[in-house]
């Protein structure tokens, strides 16, 4: 099971996690100051939820796809990319240090690390 992250500026939030392929996938988007009725993507209403909420079930878009689905929210998706990039850089430093010490990461260890970041 992977770790979920919540990222976003100005009251908007994206809940996301990194899949085994290393790609961040979006699970929930909450748009601040948005009166659009809440829904499960693509079009299942969630009348009991607060406006501005979009959730994803089986289909969980990448950041690139989310940008296409929700244009005009670049600042939100930029924040997710920045958060993810910082984690990847931290992992690369860890790998470099491990290599300098004569250690290596198996593909399974690498995938497990990505899921916890």
N, C-alpha and C positions, 0 to 999 in steps of 0.2 A: 504494500500500500504506500502511495506516495504522500508527501507532505503538501498541504495546501498553503498557498500564500495569498495574502490580500494586499493589493497595491492600488494606489490611486491618489490623484491630487484633487483639491478643492471639493471634497465631500463625495465625489464619485469613487467607486471602488470596483475592482475586478478581483474575483477569487479564481486562482489558477493553480495548476500543478504541472510538473515536468513529467512527461511520459517516458517510457523506456527508450524511445527513440531520441530523447534529448530535447524534444520540442515542447515548449510551454503550451498547454491547452486550457482554454477558458471554460470555467464551469458556471460562474455567476457574474453578471454585470449589474451594478446598481448605479444608475445615472442620477446625479444630484439635480434637483430643480427640474425634474421631468414629470409631467403629468400623464405620460403614456401609461395606460393600464398594464399591470404586470402580466407577463406571459412566459410560458415555456416555449422555447424556440422550436418550430418556426411560428406557430400560431395558436397554441393552447392557452386559453385564458386562465389566469390565476386571480379570481376576484377577491380572495381574502388577503392577498399580498399588497404591499405598498406600491404605489405607482413608481415607474422608473426602474423596476426590477425585471431582468431577463435571466432566465436559467436555461441550462442546456442539459439534456439527458444523454442519450446514446451518442449524438453528434456533439463533439466538443471542438470548436474551431481553434485553429492556431491564431497567433496575433495577426499575421498577415490577412487571414480570412476574416477575422473580427473587424479589421480596418475596412474591409470591403463591405461587410454587412452593416456597419455602423459608422458611416463617414461623418467627419466633423468632430471626431473624438480622438484626434491624434495625440493630444496631451495625455490622455488616459492610457492609451496603448504604448506610447513612448515610455511612460513610467514603468509599465510591466516589462518592456524590453530592457530598460536600464537595470531593473532589479535582477532580471534573469542574467544579464551580461555580467553583473558584479559577482553573481554566484559562479558562473563559468570561469571567470578570471581567478576566483579563489580556488576553484578545483584545479585549474592549470598550475597554479603555484604549488598546490599540494602534490600534484603529480611530479613536477620538477624537483621538489624537495625529496620525494620518495626515490626518484631516479638517482639523484645525487648520493643518496644513502644506499644505493644498490637494490632498492625494492621496486616492485612493479605492481600494477593493478590488473586483475583479470577483467574480462568483459562484464562478469557478474558483479564484481566490486564496483566497477565504474557505473553500471546501471543502478546499483543500490545507492551509491553516493548521489547520483542525480535525483533520485526519488526523495531523498531527505533534504534537499536544498530548496 
